[in-house]
Amino acid sequence: MSNQRIRRVFVIGAAALTATIVVAATALASAQATSSHGRGYPPPGGIYAPFTNCPLLNPLMQESTPGSATGCIAGDATTGSVTIGNITTQITQPVTVQFGVWDPPNATPDQFTGGILPPPGGLSAQLVSSPDLIPGGLLQALGCSTSTDPTVLHLCNVATRLGGRFLNVYAQAESAGPITNFELVSWTQPLMFHLINPLLGRSCYIGSYDNPVVVNPSLTGNLVIEPDPNQTTHPDTDVLEITGGSATDTTFAAPGVQGCGPGGSANIAVDEAIDTADGLPSASGANSLTLSGTFYFAACFAPDNMARILLSAFRDSSGDPAQSGAAKAGLRLNAARALDGHYGIK
């Protein structure tokens, strides 16, 4: 593949590869209005197997600027950790991301300005994670050993008496708004973290839609470019696979918790107890995020009909796990070195 082609692929693709999530409000509204019936294609195989939930049938995907890229993002993070204040949670449950990318007619060259679409299932299908256990449990999170507040002490006593799940606290990451600053191997993403325990209620969060945890991850890893095996039928169609990928950020700040506890004014005491025990709010430099796994970008750079060509490639690969296996000998690049102008990429 030419240096020009690789450059174009890398500029628009790599930054989308992890935890990325939503979009401009207009694109989002249109996507939700047209995507309630499912993805609209059978499960793909071969190099397209990871792309199980791409919004290729969304009408906006058909409107990409001719000659630009249209494609699908899929990410599978399997390990990592999140530190917010005094809370460090190891990521042991998979975190998956899927969405579509397109170039609107008014897009800045080589950027998806507003061109990110959620899966057919909507925002809930865009970032899927499971709760991970927070060490120390509820008694540590509430500061039970030093608290004098009657509401907090009551929760501590109930948790101790009931034991089991009432002592455990889990954290689950959720999207809190659209991605911005979508560039080469970095982006800006608002998140909120749900703290889960029966005694904390259903609305106990670090961050919110109005005051999120705003992370700015940087992605590194090895890039493999795998062209579609049938370039006649599916011209200018490739899959970028980032192996050994790691998205990290150590610069974000975190707000205090809100909505924790039995409800009403009692929440204030519980919120304050968690903030005090766990070092919240937490300034930049005291927090960190690392997500590690494999990330994928299926892209079509044909002069027109990019979404249709990619959909055809998905359908042709359906039910054939070996399809496109011969393309595995793709081009390997190091994402960090690519930024320095190596391999002709600038």
N, C-alpha and C positions, 0 to 999 in steps of 0.2 A: 504494500500500500504506500502511496506517496506521502511525503512529509506534510504536504498541504492537507491531505485527507486526515492524517493522524492528528494534526494540529486542531482541525475543526472538531474531530471526535472528542479530543481531550478537553478542549475549552468548554464545550457545552455539556459534557457528560460527567466528569469525575465528581464534581461538587454535589451531584444529586444522590450520591451512592449510599448514604446511611440514613440516618434517622430523619429523613425529610418528610414534609408533611403537607401543608395546605397551600392556599393560593390567594389570588386577588378575589374580592367578594363577588364580582360579576361572573368570573369563571366558575366559582364555587356554586353559586346559585343555579347556573345553567346545568352544571354537572349533576347536582342533586335532583333537579327536575327531570332529567332524562335517564337516570341510572338505577332505578329501583328494581329492575327486572333481572339483574345479574350481568355477568361479563359479556355474554353473547358469543362465546366461542368455546370449543371443547378444550380440555386441558392440553397444552402443547407438550411436545417432547424434545429430545435432543438438547441443543444449546438453548432452546426457548423454554425448557421445563420450569425454571423459576418464576415465569411470568404468568401466574394463575389468575391475576385480578387486575388487568390493565384496562383503562377506559377507552379502548380503541374505537368503540362505536359511538362515543360522544361526538356530536357534530363539530365541536370545536377542534377536535383532532384532525378534521379534514381541512382545516383552514390555515395550516402552516404556510409560511412564506415559501414560495418555490425555491428549491435549492438548499433550504435549511433542514434541520433535523426534526424528526418526529419520533418519539419512542416511548419505552416503558422502563421504569426503574423498579428493581427488586433488591432488597437487602436482607441478609440473614446474619444478625449479630448473636453470637452464642456465649460470649464471655465478656467480662469487663467489670467495672465498678463505678459507683457514684458516691462522692463525698460532699455532703452539704452540712456546713457547720461541724458539729461533733458526730454526725451520723455518717457512717460508711457502710454502704450496702454492696455486697458482691452480687453481680448479675449471673445467675445460674439458669434462669429460664430464657428461652429464645425471644429475641425482639425482632419482629419482621416489619418491613416497610414496603409498600407498593403504591405507585401512582404513575400517571402519564405526563409527558412533557411535549410541548409544541411551541412553535415560534409564531406569535401573532404578527399580523402585517406591520404593526408599529413597533416591533421589538428592536431593542438595541442589537447591533450585529454580534453574533456569537454568544448571546445571552437569551434565556427564556424569560423575558420581561412579562411577568404575569401569566406565563404559559405553563402552569402546573395544575393538573387535574386529579382529583381524588379517584379512587376505584369506583366501579359501579355501585358498590355497597355503601358509598359515602365515607364520611370522615372516620367513622369507627373502624373501617377496614383499612385505613391508610397507615396507621401505626398500631400494631397489635403487640401487646406485651402481657406478661403475667406477673403477679406479685412476687417479690423477693423478700426474704426474711431479713429484718433489721436486727443486728446483734444487740443483746441487752434487754430486749423486750419492752413491755409497757412500763414496768416499774422503773427502769432506767430512764426511759423517754420522759416520764412524768417527774423525775427527781423525787421519787417517793421517800427516799431515805432522809431527805432534809426538808421536805415540804411541811408547812403548817396550815395550809389552806384547807378548810373542811371539805370542799367539793373535791379537791384533788385527793385528799386522804381517803375519802369514801370510795373513789374509783380504785385506789390502790388496795384497799381492804377487799373490795368485791373481786378484783382480779386475783388476789392471793387466795381467796376462799374458793373461787370457781376453778382456777387453774387452767391448764390446757390452752385452748385457743384464746382465752381471755388474757393470757400473759404474753402472747406473741403479737408483734406488730410487723406488718408487711408494707413495702413501698411499691407503688406501681406508677410508671411514667405515663403521662397522657399529653396530647397536643393541646396547646393553649393559644394557637393563632397561626397565621401564615408565615411561611419561610420568606426571608428577605436576603438581600446581598448575595444572591445565588451566583457564585463564581466558580473558579477552576477547582480547587480542592478545599473550599471553605464556604460557609454559609451561616446565616443567623436564624436560630430556631427557638421560639418560645415554648416552654414546657411547664407543666405543673405535676406535682408528685402527690398521689393519693396515699395517705397513711391509713392502713386498714387494721381495725380491731373492733370487735362488737361494742366495746365501751366508749369508743371515740366517735360513734355515729357514722353516717354515710357521707359527710361533707367535710372531712378533715383533710386539708391540703396544705402543702408548702407551695405557694404560688397560686395564681388564679388567672382567669382571662384578662382581668384588669391590671394585675400586677404579677406577671409570670417570671419564671426563672429563664432568663434569656441566655442561651448558650451559643458560642461561635466555634463549632468544631473545625479542626483541620484534619484532612484525610491523607494517610500514607498507605502504601501497599504496592503490589506488583500487578501490572496490567497485562491481560491477555486479550488480544483482539481476534475474534473468531468470525470469519465471514460466513454468510449463508452458503450451503453447499450448492445451491442452484441459483447462480447469479443472473441467469437468463430470465427466470421467472420472478426472482426477487432481487432486482439490481440494487447495488449500493446499500445492502442490508447486512448489518453486523451485530454481534454481541460483544460488549466489553465486560470482562470479568476481572474484578479486583480481588486477588487472593492475598491472604495474610493482611487484610485491611484493618486499619485502626483509626478511629475518629476520636480525637482528644481535645479537651479544653480545660485550662486551669485559670481562666481569667474572669469567669462569670460570678456575679453576686446572687444572693438568694434572700428573699423576704422571709418574714416570720410566718408561722402557721395561722390558719383561721378555720373556724367552723368545727373545732374539735370538742367533743364532750357530749353531755346529755342534752344540750340544746338551750336556747334562750340566753339569758345573761350569765348562766353558769359556764358557758363556753369561754368567756373572757378569762376566768381563772385557769381553765385547762389550757387555753392557748398560751397564756403567759408562763405557765409551768413548763410546757414543752419548749418554748423559746429559751427560757432560762437554762434548762437542763441540757439543751442541745445546741446552744451557741447560735441562735437565730435572732434577728437577721444576721447574715454572714456576708462580709465584704469580699470583694474580688481578691483572689489570691489564697483564700481559705477553703475554696471548693475545687472539685475536679470531676471530670467525666471521661471515661474511656469505654468505647464500644469496639469489640473486635469480632471479625467474621469475614464473610464473603459477600460482595456486592456486585450487582449486574446492571447493565444498561443495554437494552435492545434498541437499536437505532436504525432508521432508514434515511438516506441522504439523496434519494432519487429526485429528479427535477419536479415531480408532482406525484399526487396520489400516495404520499408516504404512508399514511395510516392504513390505506387499503392494501398496499404491498406487504406491510408488516403483518396485518391480519391474515393475509393469504399464507405467509410463511408460518405463522402459528398453526393454521389449520392443516397445512401440509405435514407439519411435524407431529400432529396429534396422534397419540397412541404408538409412536415409534421412538422408544428411548434411544435407539442407536443412530437415529437421523442426525446428520451433521457431525458425527464423531470424527470424521477425517479432517475436520477443520480445526482440531484441537491444537495443531502446531501453529498457533497464532503468533503474534508479535508480543514479546514481553518487555514491558517498560517499568521503570521505577517512578512512581508518581512524584516523589520529592525531587528527584534529579531532573524530571521533565520540566519543572519550573525554572531550572537554571539554564535552559536552552539546549540541553542535550538531545540527541536524536533529531535535531532540526526543529524541535518544538519550542516556540517562544510565546 
